[in-house]
Amino acid sequence: LLVSGYRMRLGSSTDKKDSGRLHVDFAQARDDFYEWECKQRMLAREERHRRKMEEDRLRPPSPPAIMHYSEHEAALLAEKLKDDSKFSEAITVLLTWIERGEVNRRSANQFYSMVQSANSHVRRLMNEKAAHEQEMEQAKESFKNALTGILTQFEQIVAVFNASTRQKAWDHFSKAQRKNIDIWRKHSEELRNAHSEQLMGIRREEEMEMSDDDSGDNPSKKLRVDDSALAAQAYALKEENDSLRWQLDAYRNEVELLKQEKGQLFRTEESLTKDQQLQFLQQTMQGMQQQLLSIQEELNNKKSELEQAKEEQTHTQAMLKVLQEQLKSAKELAEINGHDESQANEINVLTVALVNQDREKNSEKRSPGLKSEKEALLIGIISTFLHVHPFGANIEYLWSYMQQLDSRISANEIEMLLMRLPRMFKQEFTGVGATLEKRWKFCAFEGIKTI
């Protein structure tokens, strides 16, 4: 297009036939442009083909298809699970079968044996981990030894540079040589210091590890051991829970299958007749009525308890008011008759004793009885134990004795039970300061006299 419009002449001839004007018109001649487009499309096709071949080459291979479950395949898979080289492939197949729901009552034993084989590889993995840790320790030791050798050579090189800088040798070097020796010495000292710090860091880490190993009696380590034991117990309980859940799912699947089979057998008949539906509704209504009656009975009991509590409160307030009036009148009489202060104090003590006695009676009425036969047994055992210990025993001593009989009981449970029976067990403090100690004593023989 840029050449279009120019005039051209052949040679030095000025004839009209040897000169003319150039005209480029692609609208008239598109052969070159079509050829160029074809070439571009061919290059694009080659580029797409090359890119596809590269992607296919870099794409990871597809995993092999998982075969369907059968007894023969299960036997082969059990053998593969015992082979260390084929364990990864076999465990993938086992996981796929379990997720597909192939476990049922018939195949449960085979799957259990395969899961057991998978569990046996845990010890092998732990041994491999221990071997790798040993290799890592050996590598650390070899690295430390190599670093020590390098540091020794650096010390020797720095010693050579220091000897060269002394005056009897330094004066014989030229100025340029002195400059180079000084630069080399500084560089060697920097490298030596860096390697020395690295080696000291490795030694500090080893000392810290050794100190951690030596502090085996620390409470923190005991706590870690307890935490690990609790974690192991929690893991075992989780495994048991998972196995029970799998069994429950298997039973549910079998029930669903039985229901489907029963539905196929009796598909032509109606599942429930009108009489059966009516009977079912009547039974449901009776159950709801019984629940309503029980709820109403509980509500009436609560109302009666509330009314009784209100009556007791009213009675207590009235008695307190009467006692206050009696106290007031007694004081007035004492002032009129000229009685001394000791008589007034006796009246106050008598009034307080009556109020406390009334409160104790009300509290005894409201105090709940024993909740279960287990509490009665515990009270009997504790009473026998404290009866042979007339000076009392602390809660830890009592709990350690009860642990021999029932390991599930806790010290808090024993203490709450003792606090609920103040007329049977009493708490006393012995010692002074750091030796202060709480002891529980059996006081039923004295407490029965006050009832």
LUMPA-740636 format. One record per residue (C-alpha): residue in one letter; x, y, z. Coordinates in nm, 4 decimals, padded with zeros to 6 digits. Each point is the difference from the previous one (the first is absolute). Layout:
N
vexro:east:north:up
A:X:Y:Z
...
This chain:
451
vexro:east:north:up
L:00.0000:00.0000:00.0000
L:00.2919:00.2349:00.0646
V:00.1425:-00.0616:-00.3490
S:-00.3373:00.0674:-00.1637
G:-00.0071:00.3311:-00.1932
Y:00.3715:00.0244:-00.0793
R:00.1206:00.0398:-00.3622
M:00.2596:-00.2420:-00.1393
R:00.2325:00.0225:-00.3010
L:00.2028:-00.2785:-00.1613
G:00.3610:00.0997:-00.0520
S:00.0742:00.3427:-00.1425
S:-00.2618:-00.0207:-00.2738
T:-00.2530:00.2808:-00.0098
D:-00.2469:-00.1828:-00.2166
K:-00.3539:-00.0348:00.1181
K:00.0108:-00.3770:-00.0279
D:00.2983:-00.0169:00.2404
S:-00.1665:00.2035:00.2775
G:-00.3213:-00.0299:00.1971
R:-00.1769:00.0330:00.3373
L:-00.0181:-00.2704:00.2715
H:-00.3435:-00.0904:00.1339
V:-00.0481:-00.2588:00.2799
D:-00.3595:-00.1106:00.0490
F:-00.0678:-00.2918:00.2439
A:-00.3661:00.0178:-00.0693
Q:00.0731:-00.1221:-00.3492
A:00.2807:-00.2543:00.0871
R:-00.0376:-00.1871:00.3434
D:00.2185:-00.3008:-00.0813
D:00.2927:00.1105:00.2160
F:-00.2248:00.0925:00.2953
Y:-00.1858:-00.3342:-00.0215
E:00.3300:-00.1865:-00.0088
W:00.1171:00.1936:00.3056
E:-00.3233:-00.0820:00.1893
C:00.0373:-00.3690:-00.0831
K:00.3540:00.0033:00.1285
Q:-00.1085:00.1703:00.3261
R:-00.2751:-00.2581:00.0550
M:00.2494:-00.2792:-00.0614
L:00.2378:00.1498:00.2560
A:-00.2860:00.0332:00.2517
R:-00.0966:-00.3658:-00.0544
E:00.3591:-00.1090:00.0525
E:00.0218:00.2097:00.3178
R:-00.3237:-00.1506:00.1389
H:00.1190:-00.3504:-00.0796
R:00.3362:00.0654:00.1619
R:-00.1654:00.1461:00.3137
K:-00.2391:-00.2966:00.0259
M:00.2885:-00.2460:-00.0296
E:00.1882:00.1887:00.2732
E:-00.3036:-00.0024:00.2317
D:-00.0550:-00.3712:-00.0577
R:00.3647:-00.0650:00.0768
L:-00.0072:00.2007:00.3254
R:-00.3407:-00.1276:00.1174
P:00.0304:-00.2618:00.2769
P:-00.1182:-00.3473:-00.0938
S:-00.3579:-00.0882:00.0852
P:-00.0433:-00.2237:00.3031
P:-00.0981:-00.3568:-00.0758
A:-00.3664:-00.0847:00.0272
I:-00.1114:-00.1512:00.3308
M:-00.1322:-00.3500:-00.0462
H:-00.3385:-00.0962:00.1423
Y:-00.0233:-00.1922:00.3264
S:-00.0109:-00.3783:-00.0020
E:00.1226:-00.2690:00.2354
H:00.2818:-00.0902:-00.2390
E:00.1121:00.3634:-00.0330
A:-00.0247:00.0401:00.3783
A:00.2328:-00.2981:00.0530
L:00.2506:00.1454:-00.2494
L:-00.0241:00.3402:00.1676
A:00.0672:-00.1548:00.3414
E:00.3244:-00.1490:-00.1359
K:00.0982:00.3370:-00.1502
L:-00.0587:00.1734:00.3323
K:00.2600:-00.2289:00.1583
D:00.2571:00.0974:-00.2660
D:00.1846:00.3244:00.0773
S:00.0638:00.0798:-00.3670
K:-00.3706:-00.0249:-00.0935
F:-00.1462:00.1471:00.3173
S:-00.0725:00.3496:-00.1398
E:-00.1917:-00.1364:-00.2971
A:-00.1899:-00.2514:00.2137
I:-00.1000:00.2511:00.2693
T:-00.1509:00.2252:-00.2698
V:-00.2161:-00.2870:-00.1268
L:-00.1075:-00.0865:00.3561
L:-00.0991:00.3615:00.0692
T:-00.2023:00.0144:-00.3231
W:-00.1871:-00.3205:00.0843
I:-00.0884:00.1226:00.3487
E:-00.1205:00.3357:-00.1337
R:-00.2118:-00.1798:-00.2610
G:-00.1791:-00.1848:00.2797
E:00.1222:-00.3501:-00.0798
V:00.0136:-00.0881:00.3704
N:-00.2929:-00.2126:00.1117
R:-00.0614:-00.2846:00.2409
R:00.1309:-00.2581:-00.2456
S:00.3230:00.1833:-00.0846
A:00.0655:00.1567:00.3424
N:00.2556:-00.2634:00.1034
Q:00.2022:00.0424:-00.3205
F:00.0026:00.3774:00.0359
Y:00.0958:-00.0313:00.3669
S:00.2992:-00.2182:-00.0904
M:00.1060:00.2512:-00.2676
V:-00.0325:00.2905:00.2452
Q:00.2045:-00.2034:00.2484
S:00.2684:-00.0510:-00.2654
A:00.0029:00.3749:-00.0636
N:00.0375:00.0615:00.3729
S:00.3010:-00.2347:00.0144
H:00.1887:00.2404:-00.2270
V:-00.0049:00.2657:00.2733
R:00.2912:-00.1706:00.1770
R:00.1948:-00.0115:-00.3268
L:-00.0596:00.3707:-00.0544
M:00.1144:00.0791:00.3533
N:00.3173:-00.2044:-00.0561
E:00.0626:00.1870:-00.3254
K:-00.0500:00.3298:00.1792
A:00.2481:-00.1039:00.2704
A:00.2517:-00.1034:-00.2685
H:-00.0407:00.3355:-00.1782
E:00.0440:00.1834:00.3292
Q:00.3181:-00.1980:00.0640
E:00.1248:00.0873:-00.3489
M:-00.0806:00.3646:00.0682
E:00.1973:-00.0123:00.3256
Q:00.2939:-00.1618:-00.1806
A:-00.0188:00.2664:-00.2710
K:-00.0028:00.2715:00.2670
E:00.3017:-00.1586:00.1667
S:00.1928:-00.0275:-00.3284
F:-00.0903:00.3600:-00.0861
K:00.1222:00.1141:00.3414
N:00.3267:-00.1907:-00.0419
A:00.0530:00.1426:-00.3498
L:-00.0780:00.3488:00.1276
T:00.2508:-00.0486:00.2825
G:00.2692:-00.1000:-00.2528
I:-00.0773:00.3022:-00.2176
L:00.0157:00.2270:00.3044
T:00.3389:-00.1476:00.0969
Q:00.1377:00.0741:-00.3476
F:-00.1372:00.3546:00.0200
E:00.1810:00.0445:00.3318
Q:00.3235:-00.1161:-00.1605
I:-00.0447:00.2363:-00.2969
V:-00.0740:00.2942:00.2325
A:00.3090:-00.0926:00.2039
V:00.2083:00.0148:-00.3212
F:-00.1383:00.3461:-00.0806
N:00.0665:00.1207:00.3562
A:00.3576:-00.1295:-00.0183
S:00.0440:00.1789:-00.3346
T:-00.1095:00.3321:00.1495
R:00.2745:-00.0040:00.2633
Q:00.2739:00.2545:-00.0552
K:00.2893:-00.2315:-00.0781
A:-00.1944:-00.1457:-00.2967
W:-00.2265:00.2990:-00.0736
D:00.2895:00.2341:-00.0902
H:00.1147:-00.2197:-00.2865
F:-00.3362:00.0185:-00.1882
S:-00.0827:00.2755:-00.2453
K:-00.2890:00.2408:00.0511
A:-00.2291:-00.1846:-00.2453
Q:00.0853:-00.3348:00.1595
R:-00.0756:00.1385:00.3461
K:-00.3371:00.1275:-00.1208
N:-00.0938:-00.3401:-00.1473
I:00.1147:-00.1850:00.3142
D:-00.2074:00.2333:00.2186
I:-00.3122:-00.0503:-00.2166
W:00.0461:-00.3796:00.0017
R:00.0484:-00.0026:00.3781
K:-00.3200:00.1972:00.0655
H:-00.1998:-00.2235:-00.2356
S:00.1360:-00.3162:00.1655
E:-00.0807:00.1322:00.3483
E:-00.3599:00.0776:-00.1045
L:-00.0478:-00.3510:-00.1400
R:00.1604:-00.1537:00.3091
N:-00.2318:00.1957:00.2340
A:-00.3079:-00.0996:-00.2027
H:00.0925:-00.3698:00.0092
S:00.0822:00.0242:00.3698
E:-00.3432:00.1496:00.0781
Q:-00.1694:-00.2734:-00.2035
L:00.1906:-00.2717:00.1872
M:-00.0819:00.1592:00.3360
G:-00.3681:00.0103:-00.0956
I:00.0059:-00.3739:-00.0784
R:00.1638:-00.0727:00.3359
R:-00.2542:00.2152:00.1861
E:-00.2847:-00.1919:-00.1644
E:00.1570:-00.3297:00.1068
E:00.0401:00.1252:00.3574
M:-00.3647:00.1103:00.0075
E:-00.1121:-00.3411:-00.1263
M:00.2116:-00.1732:00.2648
S:-00.1421:00.2246:00.2729
D:-00.3535:-00.0820:-00.1184
D:00.0831:-00.3712:00.0175
D:00.1467:00.0356:00.3512
S:-00.3020:00.1855:00.1377
G:-00.2167:-00.3094:-00.0038
D:-00.1434:00.0626:00.3471
N:-00.1351:00.3455:-00.0813
P:-00.3757:00.0524:00.0479
S:-00.0276:00.1347:-00.3548
K:00.1388:-00.3252:-00.1397
K:-00.2356:-00.1982:00.2188
L:-00.2834:00.2097:-00.1337
R:00.1187:-00.0699:-00.3534
V:00.0080:-00.3715:00.0770
D:-00.3497:00.0201:00.1458
D:-00.1165:00.1933:-00.3048
S:00.1504:-00.2615:-00.2300
A:-00.1700:-00.2785:00.1979
L:-00.3300:00.1846:-00.0161
A:00.0501:00.0579:-00.3718
A:00.0676:-00.3710:-00.0526
Q:-00.3086:-00.0907:00.1996
A:-00.2081:00.2517:-00.1953
Y:00.1336:-00.1420:-00.3271
A:-00.0916:-00.3543:00.1098
L:-00.3488:00.1137:00.0962
K:-00.0337:00.1770:-00.3335
E:00.1015:-00.3171:-00.1852
E:-00.2535:-00.2018:00.1976
N:-00.2670:00.2616:-00.0689
D:00.0761:-00.0097:-00.3720
S:-00.0210:-00.3800:-00.0082
L:-00.3337:00.0071:00.1836
R:-00.1287:00.2645:-00.2379
W:00.1021:-00.2122:-00.2979
Q:-00.1790:-00.3005:00.1485
L:-00.3092:00.2142:00.0553
D:00.0104:00.1202:-00.3616
A:00.0337:-00.3600:-00.1176
Y:-00.3019:-00.1033:00.2078
R:-00.1974:00.2931:-00.1370
N:00.0872:-00.0981:-00.3549
E:-00.1122:-00.3567:00.0679
V:-00.3261:00.1263:00.1500
E:-00.0585:00.2182:-00.3050
L:00.0643:-00.2984:-00.2274
L:-00.2436:-00.2133:00.1987
K:-00.2599:00.2756:-00.0198
Q:00.0460:00.0262:-00.3753
E:-00.0326:-00.3771:-00.0405
K:-00.3113:-00.0013:00.2146
G:-00.1436:00.2893:-00.2007
Q:00.0639:-00.1867:-00.3244
L:-00.1765:-00.3097:00.1347
F:-00.3053:00.1891:00.1221
R:-00.0062:00.2713:-00.2641
T:-00.3460:-00.1063:-00.1202
E:-00.1519:00.0310:00.3496
E:-00.0630:00.3218:00.1871
S:00.2646:00.0691:00.2652
L:-00.2464:00.1249:00.2589
T:-00.3776:-00.0339:00.0136
K:-00.2318:00.2595:00.1457
D:-00.0509:-00.2038:00.3178
Q:00.3739:-00.0278:00.0539
Q:00.0416:00.3728:-00.0545
L:-00.2822:00.0731:00.2452
Q:00.1538:-00.2348:00.2583
F:00.3370:00.1658:-00.0457
L:-00.1536:00.3445:00.0491
Q:-00.1840:-00.1199:00.3133
Q:00.3210:-00.1387:00.1475
T:00.1775:00.3278:-00.0755
M:-00.2814:00.1978:00.1641
Q:00.0090:-00.2236:00.3084
G:00.3752:00.0517:00.0308
M:-00.0448:00.3766:-00.0274
Q:-00.2762:-00.0088:00.2645
Q:00.2236:-00.1963:00.2354
Q:00.2781:00.2517:-00.0536
L:-00.2452:00.2844:00.0677
L:-00.1193:-00.1661:00.3225
S:00.3568:-00.0523:00.1204
I:00.0845:00.3634:-00.0777
Q:-00.3119:00.1191:00.1862
E:00.0914:-00.2181:00.2976
E:00.3499:00.1475:00.0074
L:-00.1507:00.3490:-00.0219
N:-00.2310:-00.0716:00.2950
N:00.2938:-00.1336:00.2026
K:00.1996:00.3135:-00.0752
K:-00.2968:00.2179:00.0977
S:-00.0447:-00.1885:00.3280
E:00.3714:00.0339:00.0757
L:-00.0189:00.3718:-00.0751
E:-00.3036:00.0444:00.2259
Q:00.1700:-00.1967:00.2769
A:00.3100:00.2178:-00.0315
K:-00.2184:00.3135:00.0165
E:-00.1782:-00.1329:00.3097
E:00.3307:-00.0778:00.1674
Q:00.1271:00.3472:-00.0827
T:-00.3181:00.1585:00.1381
H:00.0210:-00.2145:00.3133
T:00.3637:00.0934:00.0509
Q:-00.0719:00.3712:-00.0461
A:-00.2922:-00.0162:00.2448
M:00.2102:-00.1846:00.2576
L:00.2796:00.2507:-00.0448
K:-00.2431:00.2879:00.0489
V:-00.1442:-00.1619:00.3144
L:00.3480:-00.0613:00.1364
Q:00.0967:00.3607:-00.0699
E:-00.3089:00.1222:00.1872
Q:00.0781:-00.2342:00.2900
L:00.3575:00.1242:00.0026
K:-00.1155:00.3600:00.0006
S:-00.2467:-00.0591:00.2842
A:00.2601:-00.1983:00.1941
K:00.2463:00.2872:-00.0294
E:-00.2622:00.2490:00.1196
L:-00.0824:-00.2217:00.2965
A:00.3681:-00.0334:00.0759
E:00.0411:00.3771:00.0007
I:-00.3082:00.0467:00.2198
N:00.0932:-00.2715:00.2490
G:00.3668:00.1005:-00.0010
H:00.1458:-00.3278:-00.1216
D:00.3629:-00.0114:-00.0968
E:00.1444:-00.0292:-00.3493
S:00.0710:-00.3744:00.0309
Q:-00.3714:-00.0825:-00.0006
A:-00.0513:00.1979:-00.3210
N:00.2877:-00.1849:-00.1625
E:-00.1529:-00.3323:00.1014
I:-00.3253:00.1052:-00.1665
N:00.1860:00.0936:-00.3200
V:00.1840:-00.3330:-00.0042
L:-00.3243:-00.1892:00.0505
T:-00.1656:00.1924:-00.2845
V:00.2855:-00.0635:-00.2419
A:00.0040:-00.3701:00.0952
L:-00.3728:-00.0318:-00.0695
V:00.0350:00.1716:-00.3392
N:00.2957:-00.2197:-00.0944
Q:-00.1858:-00.3118:00.1101
D:-00.2963:00.0949:-00.2152
R:00.2303:00.0672:-00.2966
E:00.1693:-00.3359:00.0467
K:-00.3348:-00.1773:00.0035
N:-00.1047:00.1752:-00.3199
S:00.3317:-00.0809:-00.1657
E:-00.0360:-00.3638:00.1042
K:-00.3414:-00.0105:-00.1604
R:00.1311:00.1509:-00.3208
S:00.3280:-00.1970:-00.0131
P:-00.0126:-00.2779:-00.2610
G:00.0565:-00.3613:00.0974
L:00.2452:-00.2410:-00.1476
K:-00.0064:-00.0064:-00.3792
S:00.1004:-00.3609:-00.0566
E:00.1081:-00.3207:00.1676
K:00.3591:00.0849:-00.0927
E:-00.0045:00.3028:00.2310
A:-00.1300:-00.2168:00.2854
L:00.2854:-00.2455:-00.0562
L:00.2529:00.2842:-00.0088
I:-00.1362:00.1460:00.3252
G:00.0258:-00.3392:00.1711
I:00.3576:-00.0586:-00.1162
I:00.1106:00.3542:00.0910
S:-00.1661:-00.0257:00.3425
T:00.1822:-00.3285:00.0711
F:00.3310:00.1490:-00.1141
L:-00.0332:00.3181:00.2089
H:-00.1278:-00.1935:00.3026
V:00.3334:-00.1863:00.0233
H:00.1829:00.3351:-00.0397
P:-00.1216:00.1967:00.3052
F:00.2361:00.2915:-00.0706
G:-00.1445:00.0413:-00.3519
A:00.1492:-00.0252:-00.3478
N:00.0562:00.2478:-00.2830
I:-00.1824:-00.0287:-00.3303
E:00.3087:-00.1289:-00.1874
Y:00.0487:-00.2902:00.2418
L:-00.3704:-00.0837:-00.0202
W:00.0012:00.0228:-00.3803
S:00.3050:-00.2293:-00.0305
Y:-00.1811:-00.2604:00.2128
M:-00.3181:00.0274:-00.2098
Q:00.2030:-00.0290:-00.3218
Q:00.0913:-00.3561:00.0965
L:-00.3707:-00.0882:00.0068
D:-00.1273:00.2111:-00.2903
S:00.2475:00.1634:-00.2377
R:-00.2687:00.2170:-00.1632
I:-00.0775:00.2061:00.3093
S:00.1537:00.3468:00.0367
A:00.1095:00.2005:00.3029
N:-00.2471:00.2772:-00.0826
E:-00.2891:-00.2480:00.0027
I:00.1043:-00.1309:00.3447
E:00.0337:00.3526:00.1403
M:-00.3426:00.1073:-00.1317
L:-00.1563:-00.3103:00.1587
L:00.1633:00.0775:00.3372
M:-00.1144:00.3636:-00.0132
R:-00.3611:-00.1095:-00.0600
L:-00.0077:-00.1853:00.3368
P:00.1171:00.2490:00.2669
R:-00.1533:-00.2009:00.2881
M:00.1884:-00.3109:-00.1044
F:00.3377:00.1416:-00.1098
K:00.1695:00.3164:00.1210
Q:00.3063:00.1833:-00.1258
E:00.2752:00.1246:00.2308
F:00.3215:00.1954:-00.0555
T:00.3223:-00.1199:00.1636
G:00.3462:00.1545:00.0028
V:00.1207:00.3586:-00.0343
G:00.1339:00.1906:-00.3004
A:00.1599:-00.2232:-00.2613
T:-00.1070:-00.3152:00.1902
L:-00.3696:00.0979:-00.0105
E:-00.2055:-00.3013:-00.1080
K:-00.3708:-00.0758:-00.0439
R:-00.1185:-00.3269:00.1560
W:-00.3401:-00.1726:-00.0136
K:-00.1333:-00.1814:00.3077
F:-00.2910:-00.2339:00.0618
C:-00.2473:00.1752:00.2357
A:-00.3237:-00.1959:-00.0410
F:-00.0056:-00.1035:00.3686
E:00.0033:00.3670:00.1055
G:-00.2222:00.1142:-00.2877
I:-00.2839:-00.2409:00.0816
K:-00.0366:00.1610:00.3418
T:-00.0763:00.3394:-00.1567
I:-00.2764:-00.1281:-00.2309
